[in-house]
Amino acid sequence: MILRGRCSLVKLAPVVTFYVFLLVVGAIGALAYLAMFMSHVPGAAEERLGKFEDLPGRLNEWVEDADLSEDGLVCERRHLMPNPSGHRLILQVRYRDPTTRDIVRVEPEVTIKRRRVRA
């Protein structure tokens, strides 16, 4: 009786393995289709995930802060967008001497990831 049960399990194992393999291949295909759809159909990602937050007002321009920094220097900031359709901005900050306008110090660039906003 025990041998008969084991024989049926041995015969059933390849069938189960085939169906599990079929499910995995189907899931990979569905994910690949979804990724292609979201990246190549205009407006598909915005409709499902939301639009990106607005860009800063003066993109690619140095903007002075109204107040001086703690050490008496003028702080200037600029947001750059290296890729026009990109999802990231680069923030650059530099400090100038208020009288000579020479650049005294530059901070390292900071990459800012734009968030999605749902309407």
C-alpha positions in Angstrom: 0.0 0.0 0.0 2.8 2.4 0.9 4.7 1.6 -2.3 1.6 2.4 -4.5 1.3 5.9 -2.9 4.9 6.7 -3.6 4.7 5.6 -7.2 1.8 7.9 -7.8 3.7 10.8 -6.2 6.7 10.1 -8.4 4.5 10.2 -11.5 2.8 13.4 -10.3 6.1 15.3 -9.6 6.9 16.1 -13.2 3.4 17.4 -13.9 3.5 19.7 -10.8 7.0 20.9 -11.8 5.7 21.7 -15.3 2.8 23.8 -14.0 5.0 25.7 -11.5 7.4 26.4 -14.3 4.5 27.6 -16.5 3.3 30.0 -13.8 6.8 31.4 -13.3 7.2 32.0 -17.1 3.8 33.6 -17.3 4.5 35.9 -14.3 7.8 37.0 -15.9 6.0 37.7 -19.2 3.3 39.7 -17.5 5.8 41.8 -15.6 7.8 42.5 -18.8 4.7 43.5 -20.7 3.7 45.8 -17.8 7.2 47.4 -17.7 7.1 48.0 -21.5 3.6 49.4 -21.4 4.4 51.9 -18.6 7.6 53.1 -20.2 6.4 53.4 -23.8 2.8 54.4 -23.7 2.5 58.2 -23.2 0.6 59.1 -20.0 0.3 55.5 -18.7 2.6 56.0 -15.8 1.2 59.4 -14.9 -2.3 58.0 -15.0 -1.6 55.1 -12.7 1.3 56.4 -10.5 0.6 60.2 -10.4 2.5 63.1 -11.9 5.9 64.4 -10.8 5.9 67.4 -8.5 6.5 70.7 -10.2 10.0 71.9 -11.1 11.6 74.7 -9.3 10.8 78.2 -10.7 14.2 79.1 -12.0 15.7 75.9 -13.4 19.5 76.1 -14.4 19.9 79.6 -12.9 21.8 80.6 -9.8 19.5 82.1 -7.3 20.7 84.1 -4.2 19.3 83.5 -0.8 17.8 86.7 0.8 19.8 86.3 4.0 23.5 85.9 4.4 24.9 82.6 5.8 26.2 82.2 9.3 29.7 83.2 8.2 28.6 86.3 6.3 28.7 84.8 2.8 26.1 85.0 0.1 24.6 81.6 -0.6 23.6 80.8 -4.2 21.6 77.7 -5.2 20.9 76.2 -8.6 18.8 73.2 -9.7 19.9 71.3 -12.7 18.0 68.7 -14.7 20.6 66.7 -16.6 18.0 64.5 -18.4 15.0 66.5 -19.7 12.6 63.5 -19.2 14.4 62.5 -16.0 13.1 61.9 -12.5 16.1 63.5 -10.7 17.4 67.0 -10.1 20.8 68.1 -9.1 21.2 70.8 -6.4 24.3 72.9 -6.4 25.2 75.3 -3.7 28.0 77.8 -3.6 29.0 80.6 -1.3 30.4 84.0 -2.5 32.1 86.9 -0.7 29.5 89.8 -0.6 32.1 92.5 -1.5 34.4 90.8 -4.1 31.8 88.3 -5.4 34.5 85.7 -5.5 33.5 82.1 -4.9 34.7 81.1 -1.4 33.2 77.7 -0.9 31.3 75.1 -2.9 29.2 72.3 -1.4 29.0 68.8 -3.0 26.2 68.3 -5.4 23.0 66.7 -4.0 20.8 64.5 -6.2 17.1 65.1 -5.5 14.6 62.5 -6.6 11.3 64.0 -7.7 8.3 62.6 -6.0 5.0 61.7 -7.6 1.9 63.6 -6.6 -1.5 62.2 -7.0 -4.2 64.6 -8.1 
